């Protein structure tokens, strides 16, 4: 066992492999130890990523209408959540949505579609979008997230220019049957391995706050380490009304920090993204989390609204970080006028920008893809 989190960081920087005992010590650390934990994790983050934050942007190509029964998902079969539902966006609309995020500083665009997995025709459709994005924005990474892949589909995505493929493990193998019955944990592992074998960068992560214990968290994070995922998004459960997990509020901001620290210590050189639900669960600790995570989604998510995109960019700058690919001089940064005060999230009954509170419902996305309203970027 280590003597301090700083000593644990020393070990990780020397190439040590995090043990289960050490992982539990991170998750079970006290509130009094929280800043020591953050400081130690920040050493790992800065050693591998400096002060850069990678900005990612989601485009929901097809919303709702999913035949899967994942309990956490607002798009699931039987969901009564009042989300936007639409079939495939036209290619020009998808490219326009992606362009908004790129203009705001995103260096990776994530093209996402609901469903168990794509047909070959779906893959052709997405491949054309990827080719269009690469033609217009050759320096931008494109990640596809289309569900469970069949033979030859990952290779087709790679051939059209896709850089990465996302398929989250979500939780531990032991817990998986409790959150989904229409596919299993092995299907997810198989898809990530398939994407890797085709030369796509594997992106796979978690959803936390679904009732998992610390043992499940450790198992899931170590499974991601074994999978050698290049990018790990950590999502915090958004308990949509109309889903089996509605009303589930099990996370505190401090525990969210501990979970992010666990991933950083287990996978020091891996891109770690604070993803969906961060506004609701990290709340005022979001800037602190940037000292552990080096990546985030800008603006809105698939079916819910995040805090204003400019607020994300302000948070990055105010915390002393820079957006990856953008390096303004200190003089330029200091000459920028202050941004108007902004808040993090609003519930379904409030106006955009109202503060998120414990127990508030996720804000259903009513702008961006699938609407006539400008996206949040």
MIMAR-391948 format. One record per residue (C-alpha): x, y, z; residue in three letters; residue number from 1. Coordinates in nm, 4 decimals. Last residue first. Example, Ala and Ser with C-alpha at 12.3 -4.5 7.8 and 13.67 -1.06 7.14 Angstrom:
// MIMAR-391948
1.3670:-0.1060:0.7140:Ser:2
1.2300:-0.4500:0.7800:Ala:1
//
This chain:
// MIMAR-391948
-2.1629:2.5256:-2.9533:Unk:377
-2.5282:2.4767:-2.8635:Unk:376
-2.6973:2.4036:-3.1946:Unk:375
-2.9175:2.6535:-3.3805:Unk:374
-3.2880:2.5709:-3.3769:Unk:373
-3.4621:2.4053:-3.6736:Unk:372
-3.4516:2.0683:-3.4987:Unk:371
-3.3160:1.7184:-3.5669:Unk:370
-2.9603:1.8113:-3.4721:Unk:369
-2.9349:2.1342:-3.2740:Unk:368
-3.2015:2.2477:-3.0311:Unk:367
-3.4723:2.0903:-2.8162:Unk:366
-3.2533:1.8677:-2.5981:Unk:365
-3.4432:1.7460:-2.2940:Unk:364
-3.3040:1.9057:-1.9783:Unk:363
-3.2242:1.6287:-1.7336:Unk:362
-3.4639:1.6367:-1.4377:Unk:361
-3.3604:1.8207:-1.1252:Unk:360
-3.2963:1.5925:-0.8257:Unk:359
-2.9904:1.7802:-0.7064:Unk:358
-2.9986:2.1246:-0.8615:Unk:357
-2.8906:2.2527:-1.2011:Unk:356
-2.8948:2.6273:-1.2411:Unk:355
-3.1225:2.8038:-1.4909:Unk:354
-2.9418:2.8640:-1.8212:Unk:353
-3.2248:2.7731:-2.0538:Unk:352
-3.5651:2.8457:-1.8918:Unk:351
-3.7040:2.6070:-1.6373:Unk:350
-3.9642:2.3317:-1.6485:Unk:349
-3.7531:2.0630:-1.8128:Unk:348
-3.4557:2.1247:-1.5894:Unk:347
-3.1777:2.3693:-1.6639:Unk:346
-2.8062:2.3305:-1.6749:Unk:345
-2.4817:2.5009:-1.5824:Unk:344
-2.5030:2.8686:-1.5161:Unk:343
-2.3661:3.1663:-1.7059:Unk:342
-2.2427:3.5065:-1.6049:Unk:341
-2.1669:3.7178:-1.9103:Unk:340
-1.8193:3.6703:-2.0537:Unk:339
-1.5372:3.8988:-1.9496:Unk:338
-1.3738:4.0916:-2.2354:Unk:337
-1.0655:3.9308:-2.3856:Unk:336
-0.7452:4.1248:-2.3291:Unk:335
-0.6033:3.8736:-2.0828:Unk:334
-0.6306:3.5935:-2.3350:Unk:333
-0.4539:3.7882:-2.6083:Unk:332
-0.1698:3.8841:-2.3746:Unk:331
-0.1365:3.5279:-2.2492:Unk:330
-0.0953:3.4160:-2.6116:Unk:329
-0.3658:3.1999:-2.7607:Unk:328
-0.2753:2.8357:-2.8160:Unk:327
-0.5548:2.6524:-2.9951:Unk:326
-0.4996:2.2951:-3.1109:Unk:325
-0.6095:2.1457:-2.7799:Unk:324
-0.8145:2.4054:-2.5932:Unk:323
-0.5999:2.5721:-2.3285:Unk:322
-0.6029:2.5315:-1.9522:Unk:321
-0.5688:2.7848:-1.6710:Unk:320
-0.9003:2.7078:-1.5004:Unk:319
-1.0560:3.0292:-1.6368:Unk:318
-0.9699:2.9201:-1.9908:Unk:317
-1.1322:2.5781:-1.9630:Unk:316
-1.4333:2.7144:-1.7765:Unk:315
-1.4786:2.9888:-2.0361:Unk:314
-1.4792:2.7281:-2.3142:Unk:313
-1.7430:2.5230:-2.1330:Unk:312
-1.9472:2.8380:-2.0642:Unk:311
-1.9274:2.9191:-2.4353:Unk:310
-2.0875:2.5842:-2.5118:Unk:309
-2.3819:2.6625:-2.2869:Unk:308
-2.4358:2.3975:-2.0181:Unk:307
-2.5515:2.0613:-2.1425:Unk:306
-2.8810:1.9772:-2.3046:Unk:305
-3.0158:1.6247:-2.3242:Unk:304
-3.0895:1.3742:-2.6015:Unk:303
-2.7468:1.3136:-2.7512:Unk:302
-2.5356:1.5610:-2.5558:Unk:301
-2.5206:1.9399:-2.5664:Unk:300
-2.2323:2.1843:-2.5313:Unk:299
-1.8740:2.0690:-2.5773:Unk:298
-1.7856:1.7148:-2.4789:Unk:297
-1.4822:1.6934:-2.2529:Unk:296
-1.1142:1.5954:-2.2452:Unk:295
-0.8110:1.6131:-2.0177:Unk:294
-0.9659:1.4703:-1.7024:Unk:293
-0.7808:1.5048:-1.3713:Unk:292
-0.7154:1.8794:-1.3346:Unk:291
-1.0296:1.9335:-1.5414:Unk:290
-1.2236:1.7773:-1.2526:Unk:289
-1.1531:2.0842:-1.0392:Unk:288
-1.3252:2.3001:-1.3017:Unk:287
-1.6305:2.0691:-1.2878:Unk:286
-1.6462:2.0838:-0.9072:Unk:285
-1.9340:2.3364:-0.9099:Unk:284
-2.1696:2.0723:-1.0543:Unk:283
-1.9908:1.7370:-1.0631:Unk:282
-2.3279:1.5586:-1.0754:Unk:281
-2.5664:1.7583:-1.2929:Unk:280
-2.3090:1.9396:-1.5081:Unk:279
-2.1079:1.6205:-1.5571:Unk:278
-2.4148:1.4339:-1.6802:Unk:277
-2.2672:1.3309:-2.0132:Unk:276
-1.8889:1.3293:-2.0466:Unk:275
-1.5763:1.3923:-1.8456:Unk:274
-1.3228:1.2566:-2.0905:Unk:273
-1.0005:1.0760:-2.0036:Unk:272
-0.7457:1.0385:-2.2827:Unk:271
-0.5205:0.7550:-2.1686:Unk:270
-0.1652:0.8110:-2.0413:Unk:269
-0.2351:0.7486:-1.6724:Unk:268
-0.4748:0.4533:-1.7155:Unk:267
-0.5339:0.3120:-1.3657:Unk:266
-0.4395:0.6366:-1.1908:Unk:265
-0.6493:0.8484:-1.4283:Unk:264
-0.9455:0.6095:-1.4135:Unk:263
-0.9415:0.6085:-1.0330:Unk:262
-0.9099:0.9884:-1.0302:Unk:261
-1.2246:1.0192:-1.2422:Unk:260
-1.4077:0.7961:-0.9957:Unk:259
-1.2778:0.9968:-0.6987:Unk:258
-1.3950:1.3233:-0.8589:Unk:257
-1.7408:1.1744:-0.9117:Unk:256
-1.7342:1.0756:-0.5453:Unk:255
-1.6703:1.4375:-0.4471:Unk:254
-1.9559:1.5654:-0.6642:Unk:253
-2.1942:1.3208:-0.4958:Unk:252
-2.3526:1.0322:-0.6812:Unk:251
-2.6552:0.8168:-0.5995:Unk:250
-2.9487:1.0028:-0.7538:Unk:249
-3.1769:0.7497:-0.9249:Unk:248
-3.5171:0.9176:-0.9772:Unk:247
-3.5646:0.7592:-1.3194:Unk:246
-3.3581:0.4422:-1.3541:Unk:245
-3.6254:0.2375:-1.5326:Unk:244
-3.6754:0.5155:-1.7909:Unk:243
-3.9733:0.7509:-1.8287:Unk:242
-3.8196:1.0323:-1.6294:Unk:241
-3.4555:1.0586:-1.7287:Unk:240
-3.1999:0.9679:-1.4636:Unk:239
-2.8882:1.1242:-1.6177:Unk:238
-2.6175:0.8841:-1.5036:Unk:237
-2.2667:1.0267:-1.5016:Unk:236
-2.0681:0.9460:-1.8153:Unk:235
-1.6939:0.8759:-1.8047:Unk:234
-1.5417:0.8769:-2.1530:Unk:233
-1.2257:0.6666:-2.1837:Unk:232
-1.0053:0.7188:-2.4894:Unk:231
-0.7247:0.4989:-2.6194:Unk:230
-0.8877:0.1820:-2.4803:Unk:229
-0.6293:-0.0810:-2.3994:Unk:228
-0.8934:-0.3515:-2.3466:Unk:227
-0.7095:-0.4549:-2.0303:Unk:226
-0.7339:-0.0961:-1.9039:Unk:225
-1.1027:-0.0870:-1.9927:Unk:224
-1.1528:-0.4118:-1.8002:Unk:223
-0.9602:-0.2553:-1.5091:Unk:222
-1.2020:0.0371:-1.5094:Unk:221
-1.5038:-0.1947:-1.5132:Unk:220
-1.3746:-0.4221:-1.2369:Unk:219
-1.2804:-0.1243:-1.0178:Unk:218
-1.6210:0.0341:-1.0658:Unk:217
-1.8002:-0.2950:-0.9997:Unk:216
-1.6032:-0.3429:-0.6778:Unk:215
-1.6927:0.0104:-0.5713:Unk:214
-2.0572:-0.0797:-0.5960:Unk:213
-2.2833:-0.0122:-0.8927:Unk:212
-2.6219:0.1484:-0.8398:Unk:211
-2.6470:0.3226:-1.1762:Unk:210
-2.4308:0.6204:-1.0754:Unk:209
-2.1558:0.5649:-1.3283:Unk:208
-2.1720:0.5179:-1.7046:Unk:207
-1.8377:0.4044:-1.8357:Unk:206
-1.5913:0.4101:-2.1229:Unk:205
-1.4750:0.2911:-2.4606:Unk:204
-1.2931:0.4654:-2.7437:Unk:203
-1.0788:0.2309:-2.9540:Unk:202
-0.8707:0.3961:-3.2291:Unk:201
-0.9705:0.2323:-3.5562:Unk:200
-0.7145:0.0066:-3.7227:Unk:199
-0.9532:-0.2710:-3.8281:Unk:198
-0.8289:-0.4913:-3.5434:Unk:197
-0.9125:-0.2153:-3.2971:Unk:196
-1.2707:-0.1854:-3.4246:Unk:195
-1.3185:-0.5618:-3.3916:Unk:194
-1.1753:-0.5546:-3.0393:Unk:193
-1.4224:-0.2822:-2.9436:Unk:192
-1.7073:-0.4814:-3.0999:Unk:191
-1.6080:-0.8031:-2.9219:Unk:190
-1.5883:-0.6349:-2.5821:Unk:189
-1.9380:-0.4973:-2.6340:Unk:188
-2.0834:-0.8309:-2.7397:Unk:187
-1.9111:-0.9939:-2.4412:Unk:186
-2.0966:-0.7616:-2.2045:Unk:185
-2.4331:-0.8839:-2.3273:Unk:184
-2.7109:-0.7935:-2.5696:Unk:183
-3.0880:-0.7533:-2.5367:Unk:182
-3.0844:-0.8039:-2.1573:Unk:181
-2.9409:-0.4735:-2.0363:Unk:180
-2.8807:-0.2954:-1.7044:Unk:179
-2.8874:-0.5831:-1.4558:Unk:178
-2.7165:-0.8231:-1.6972:Unk:177
-2.4179:-0.5878:-1.7029:Unk:176
-2.3518:-0.5988:-1.3295:Unk:175
-2.1062:-0.8889:-1.3303:Unk:174
-1.9361:-0.7684:-1.6497:Unk:173
-1.8725:-0.4325:-1.4876:Unk:172
-2.0218:-0.1097:-1.6178:Unk:171
-2.0643:0.1045:-1.9296:Unk:170
-1.8496:-0.1083:-2.1659:Unk:169
-1.8740:0.1841:-2.4068:Unk:168
-1.8542:0.1502:-2.7847:Unk:167
-1.6798:0.4364:-2.9600:Unk:166
-1.4908:0.3953:-3.2871:Unk:165
-1.1978:0.6060:-3.3975:Unk:164
-1.0260:0.7682:-3.6948:Unk:163
-1.2880:0.7429:-3.9669:Unk:162
-1.1367:0.8025:-4.3120:Unk:161
-1.3574:0.6075:-4.5525:Unk:160
-1.1349:0.2978:-4.5263:Unk:159
-1.1606:0.2884:-4.1483:Unk:158
-1.5387:0.2901:-4.1618:Unk:157
-1.5351:0.0117:-4.4203:Unk:156
-1.2973:-0.1954:-4.2057:Unk:155
-1.5239:-0.1531:-3.9050:Unk:154
-1.8167:-0.2790:-4.1124:Unk:153
-1.6477:-0.5905:-4.2510:Unk:152
-1.8069:-0.8388:-4.0142:Unk:151
-2.0826:-0.6875:-3.8024:Unk:150
-2.0574:-0.3998:-3.5601:Unk:149
-2.2481:-0.3511:-3.2351:Unk:148
-2.3570:0.0086:-3.1909:Unk:147
-2.3157:0.3058:-3.4235:Unk:146
-2.0607:0.5294:-3.2535:Unk:145
-1.8255:0.6787:-3.5118:Unk:144
-1.5262:0.8967:-3.4221:Unk:143
-1.3945:1.1586:-3.6638:Unk:142
-1.0718:1.3471:-3.5994:Unk:141
-1.0413:1.6984:-3.7430:Unk:140
-0.7384:1.8026:-3.9480:Unk:139
-0.8989:1.7427:-4.2876:Unk:138
-1.2008:1.9655:-4.2151:Unk:137
-1.4065:2.0051:-4.5357:Unk:136
-1.2835:1.6887:-4.7086:Unk:135
-1.2627:1.4965:-4.3838:Unk:134
-1.6185:1.5925:-4.2955:Unk:133
-1.7486:1.4894:-4.6386:Unk:132
-1.5677:1.1551:-4.6219:Unk:131
-1.7106:1.0927:-4.2754:Unk:130
-2.0611:1.1753:-4.3971:Unk:129
-2.0237:0.9349:-4.6911:Unk:128
-1.9036:0.6646:-4.4511:Unk:127
-2.2082:0.7281:-4.2334:Unk:126
-2.4445:0.6439:-4.5191:Unk:125
-2.2370:0.3441:-4.6259:Unk:124
-2.2444:0.2202:-4.2649:Unk:123
-2.6222:0.2592:-4.2584:Unk:122
-2.6509:0.0602:-4.5826:Unk:121
-2.4423:-0.2168:-4.4264:Unk:120
-2.6931:-0.2220:-4.1426:Unk:119
-2.5876:-0.0557:-3.8210:Unk:118
-2.5999:-0.1914:-3.4672:Unk:117
-2.8296:-0.2249:-3.1700:Unk:116
-2.9824:0.1140:-3.2433:Unk:115
-2.9152:0.4826:-3.1873:Unk:114
-2.6748:0.6762:-3.4086:Unk:113
-2.3662:0.8740:-3.3107:Unk:112
-2.1123:1.0728:-3.5126:Unk:111
-1.8453:1.1993:-3.2718:Unk:110
-1.6492:1.4994:-3.3977:Unk:109
-1.2948:1.5488:-3.2691:Unk:108
-1.0849:1.8672:-3.2655:Unk:107
-1.3690:2.0796:-3.1320:Unk:106
-1.2825:2.4507:-3.1084:Unk:105
-1.6085:2.6425:-3.1512:Unk:104
-1.5853:2.6296:-3.5312:Unk:103
-1.5505:2.2518:-3.5047:Unk:102
-1.8707:2.2297:-3.3011:Unk:101
-2.0682:2.4319:-3.5529:Unk:100
-1.9172:2.2387:-3.8429:Unk:99
-2.0465:1.9118:-3.7009:Unk:98
-2.4034:2.0412:-3.7179:Unk:97
-2.3514:2.1587:-4.0767:Unk:96
-2.2020:1.8224:-4.1726:Unk:95
-2.4974:1.6348:-4.0239:Unk:94
-2.7407:1.8635:-4.2059:Unk:93
-2.5615:1.8114:-4.5375:Unk:92
-2.5638:1.4348:-4.4893:Unk:91
-2.9393:1.4224:-4.4240:Unk:90
-3.0139:1.3233:-4.0674:Unk:89
-3.1247:0.9637:-4.0133:Unk:88
-3.4539:0.9006:-3.8329:Unk:87
-3.6046:1.1293:-3.5751:Unk:86
-3.7179:1.1229:-3.2141:Unk:85
-3.6528:1.4153:-2.9822:Unk:84
-3.6917:1.3147:-2.6198:Unk:83
-4.0095:1.2938:-2.4143:Unk:82
-3.8901:1.0077:-2.1953:Unk:81
-4.1473:0.7264:-2.2068:Unk:80
-3.8847:0.4695:-2.2989:Unk:79
-4.0332:0.1410:-2.4188:Unk:78
-3.7298:0.0363:-2.6227:Unk:77
-3.4429:0.2579:-2.5173:Unk:76
-3.3719:0.6148:-2.6342:Unk:75
-3.3722:0.7656:-2.2831:Unk:74
-3.1053:0.5139:-2.1821:Unk:73
-3.0156:0.3955:-1.8325:Unk:72
-3.2170:0.0724:-1.8434:Unk:71
-3.0660:-0.0551:-2.1675:Unk:70
-3.3610:-0.2250:-2.3431:Unk:69
-3.2448:-0.2267:-2.7075:Unk:68
-3.4858:-0.1759:-2.9989:Unk:67
-3.3908:0.1928:-3.0431:Unk:66
-3.6370:0.4430:-3.1948:Unk:65
-3.4676:0.7387:-3.0272:Unk:64
-3.2443:0.9788:-3.2185:Unk:63
-3.0581:0.9261:-3.5447:Unk:62
-2.7490:1.1264:-3.6446:Unk:61
-2.6826:1.2652:-3.2966:Unk:60
-2.3790:1.4872:-3.3579:Unk:59
-2.1481:1.5089:-3.0576:Unk:58
-1.8538:1.7483:-3.0269:Unk:57
-1.5189:1.6824:-2.8616:Unk:56
-1.2807:1.9350:-2.7048:Unk:55
-0.9386:1.8104:-2.5975:Unk:54
-0.8108:2.0053:-2.3000:Unk:53
-0.4436:2.1037:-2.3001:Unk:52
-0.2405:2.1905:-1.9893:Unk:51
0.0221:1.9194:-2.0333:Unk:50
-0.1257:1.5939:-2.1605:Unk:49
0.0949:1.3096:-2.0339:Unk:48
0.2818:1.4594:-1.7395:Unk:47
-0.0018:1.7071:-1.6822:Unk:46
-0.2612:1.4345:-1.6249:Unk:45
-0.0286:1.2292:-1.4072:Unk:44
0.0544:1.5259:-1.1857:Unk:43
-0.3146:1.6180:-1.1766:Unk:42
-0.3911:1.2778:-1.0236:Unk:41
-0.1651:1.3655:-0.7301:Unk:40
-0.3198:1.7099:-0.6827:Unk:39
-0.6710:1.5675:-0.7076:Unk:38
-0.6005:1.3023:-0.4449:Unk:37
-0.4446:1.5568:-0.2089:Unk:36
-0.7500:1.7772:-0.2636:Unk:35
-0.9848:1.4913:-0.1730:Unk:34
-0.8037:1.3685:0.1374:Unk:33
-1.0290:1.5488:0.3888:Unk:32
-1.3291:1.4199:0.1934:Unk:31
-1.2110:1.0710:0.2740:Unk:30
-1.0645:0.8119:0.0389:Unk:29
-1.2752:0.5023:-0.0323:Unk:28
-1.2560:0.5268:-0.4116:Unk:27
-0.8826:0.5920:-0.4109:Unk:26
-0.8079:0.3241:-0.1496:Unk:25
-1.0190:0.0808:-0.3515:Unk:24
-0.7969:0.1361:-0.6541:Unk:23
-0.4816:0.0929:-0.4457:Unk:22
-0.6059:-0.2412:-0.3179:Unk:21
-0.6999:-0.3445:-0.6713:Unk:20
-0.3487:-0.2712:-0.7919:Unk:19
-0.2422:0.0088:-1.0279:Unk:18
0.0359:-0.0987:-1.2620:Unk:17
0.3682:0.0794:-1.2048:Unk:16
0.5372:0.2686:-1.4892:Unk:15
0.7602:0.5138:-1.3042:Unk:14
0.4935:0.7829:-1.3365:Unk:13
0.2527:0.5404:-1.1687:Unk:12
0.4877:0.4942:-0.8746:Unk:11
0.5373:0.8659:-0.8254:Unk:10
0.1583:0.9132:-0.8456:Unk:9
0.1195:0.6591:-0.5657:Unk:8
0.3712:0.8553:-0.3598:Unk:7
0.1632:1.1687:-0.4131:Unk:6
-0.1464:0.9747:-0.3131:Unk:5
0.0284:0.9020:0.0158:Unk:4
0.1961:0.6113:0.1945:Unk:3
0.1231:0.3512:-0.0756:Unk:2
0.0000:0.0000:0.0000:Unk:1
//
